């Protein structure tokens, strides 16, 4: 259950060895990791002709602002998994808006036909067994998908290639806004690390993890596609798609530009602690929803995804952005993760503390000891002055008369704790709903978070209004 994780004790040395052994075995068979590097000598380079065309003269001017039509998506998945994973992709895919392809490992079975217009058009991946002289080509199939996308698409206005998995959830409006800040005529390789330190250590701290999205500018994607078969032969001993992609790109001369909004989600269990304290960066992607608990109480994974995207449809620029304000009369702290959740703490807490995620989640696999994550965390607490009252997103409404968006968050469960005595015994148990009014306009400022005011507290609800922070305002 959300926010009900119990602290775990450090495993013994014997358990540590077993856990790491389990990890090494599991990554060889899971759909989410690939085996470790083998120290096989490099193979000779072969010359090939991948028939990658140069784009015709674009109809849009080179300095026009990037928009959704400039992005092409390449999603790689399995026919077997698509039966239940298509709901993730369809939650963000926009027929006649987004463009790209889903590459399956084999032709769809009759149960998937006729192919719906709500899904990306599909293609069947090339068979690489003969090319690479090996039977296990799943990792290489994903990398080769980059070339296969370029082989399919109309190059007109093509600026960015976004590769993902069949369970990647992309926030395309935010992606467009972030990519608009980069020069698409240069060689750019964008994406996010794994949140789990061991994953980065075993594969690379310099790679984008593909489930969270690998984003390539068109010139880099074209250069990679032209050298694709050579590079796959050069790194045939690598059985990690993401690491192979990194290696091929490094040989072209480009390196990763990390994005804090791309999330691999290498966790297990309840990830609400992470989503409640998102970095000050636009949310670009989420992944591995099959491996974590539903993010909203009382829903399944697909219902949770649809509910999250309902908020995203109203305002992606504020999705999961954390806003904090204080009710001084009651000594309460409010923390809002827009479009997802709200919390009340019964004492005044500074932003420096509340921005650290609560470790409600577990690492991808158990490890001997911390650190496990690329960010600082705090442990869940049952201290009445530390434990929050939890509220989750329920509805969104556009208020045209006031040019605002109203999001409502309802109490998830009773806190079942006494009031915080050190701050005056001001219990928030009676609050059942939090209503948040935010500006209807897209937020473009990312150097500083928004601030808020508690504009009303009555017998059942609290009302909060977002605003830009004042010049010298301190959130503490």
KABEL-V851474 format. One record per residue. RES is the residue in one small letter. OMEGA is omega in whole degrees, 0 to 359 (NA if undefined). Layout:
res={RES	RES}
omega={OMEGA	OMEGA}
This chain:
res={x	x	x	x	x	x	x	x	x	x	x	x	x	x	x	x	x	x	x	x	x	x	x	x	x	x	x	x	x	x	x	x	x	x	x	x	x	x	x	x	x	x	x	x	x	x	x	x	x	x	x	x	x	x	x	x	x	x	x	x	x	x	x	x	x	x	x	x	x	x	x	x	x	x	x	x	x	x	x	x	x	x	x	x	x	x	x	x	x	x	x	x	x	x	x	x	x	x	x	x	x	x	x	x	x	x	x	x	x	x	x	x	x	x	x	x	x	x	x	x	x	x	x	x	x	x	x	x	x	x	x	x	x	x	x	x	x	x	x	x	x	x	x	x	x	x	x	x	x	x	x	x	x	x	x	x	x	x	x	x	x	x	x	x	x	x	x	x	x	x	x	x	x	x	x	x	x	x	x	x	x	x	x	x	x	x	x	x	x	x	x	x	x	x	x	x	x	x	x	x	x	x	x	x	x	x	x	x	x	x	x	x	x	x	x	x	x	x	x	x	x	x	x	x	x	x	x	x	x	x	x	x	x	x	x	x	x	x	x	x	x	x	x	x	x	x	x	x	x	x	x	x	x	x	x	x	x	x	x	x	x	x	x	x	x	x	x	x	x	x	x	x	x	x	x	x	x	x	x	x	x	x	x	x	x	x	x	x	x	x	x	x	x	x	x	x	x	x	x	x	x	x	x	x	x	x	x	x	x	x	x	x	x	x	x	x	x	x	x	x	x	x	x	x	x	x	x	x	x	x	x	x	x	x	x	x	x	x	x	x	x	x	x	x	x	x	x	x	x	x	x	x	x	x	x	x	x	x	x	x	x	x	x	x	x	x	x	x	x	x	x	x	x	x	x	x	x	x	x	x	x	x	x	x	x	x	x	x	x	x	x	x	x	x	x	x	x	x	x	x	x	x	x	x	x	x	x	x	x	x	x	x	x	x	x	x	x	x	x	x	x	x	x	x	x	x	x	x	x	x	x	x	x	x	x	x	x	x	x	x	x	x	x	x	x	x	x	x	x	x	x	x	x	x	x	x	x	x	x	x	x	x	x	x	x	x	x	x	x	x	x	x	x	x	x	x}
omega={180	177	177	175	176	178	180	178	179	179	176	180	180	179	180	180	180	182	180	177	177	180	182	177	186	183	179	183	181	177	189	176	180	185	181	177	168	182	178	178	178	176	177	178	178	176	179	175	184	175	175	184	168	183	173	178	182	179	178	178	185	183	176	184	179	175	187	181	180	182	174	183	172	183	184	182	179	179	182	182	185	180	181	182	184	179	178	183	182	179	181	181	182	178	182	178	175	177	182	186	168	180	180	180	176	182	181	178	180	180	179	183	358	183	185	177	179	178	173	174	185	168	175	183	175	175	186	185	182	180	187	178	177	185	180	187	183	180	180	178	180	179	180	178	178	179	182	176	181	179	186	196	169	188	183	178	179	180	187	174	179	178	180	177	180	172	176	177	184	175	197	178	176	180	178	182	179	182	178	179	180	176	185	178	179	181	180	178	187	177	184	171	166	176	185	186	184	178	178	181	184	181	175	172	185	180	168	177	196	179	176	177	173	186	182	171	184	180	179	179	180	179	179	180	181	179	191	185	174	185	178	175	182	182	182	181	177	178	173	181	184	180	175	178	178	182	180	180	178	180	175	178	180	177	184	167	188	178	182	181	175	186	175	183	174	180	168	172	189	182	182	180	177	184	178	183	182	177	178	184	181	177	183	184	171	187	173	179	176	187	180	178	174	188	174	179	176	180	169	186	182	175	177	180	180	180	178	181	173	175	181	180	180	183	179	186	180	183	178	180	186	177	188	173	190	175	190	182	182	185	178	170	175	174	183	168	194	178	182	188	175	181	170	173	186	168	180	180	179	179	181	179	185	180	175	180	172	186	175	186	174	177	182	169	178	182	184	185	174	4	177	192	179	180	177	178	170	185	172	183	173	173	182	179	181	185	183	161	189	178	182	183	182	184	177	183	177	179	185	183	180	181	181	172	179	172	181	182	184	182	182	182	175	180	178	176	173	178	178	186	185	179	172	179	177	182	175	183	185	179	181	184	174	178	184	176	179	179	181	182	177	178	182	181	182	180	182	179	171	172	182	177	170	187	179	173	177	188	182	186	173	178	184	180	178	176	173	179	175	190	184	185	178	183	183	NA}
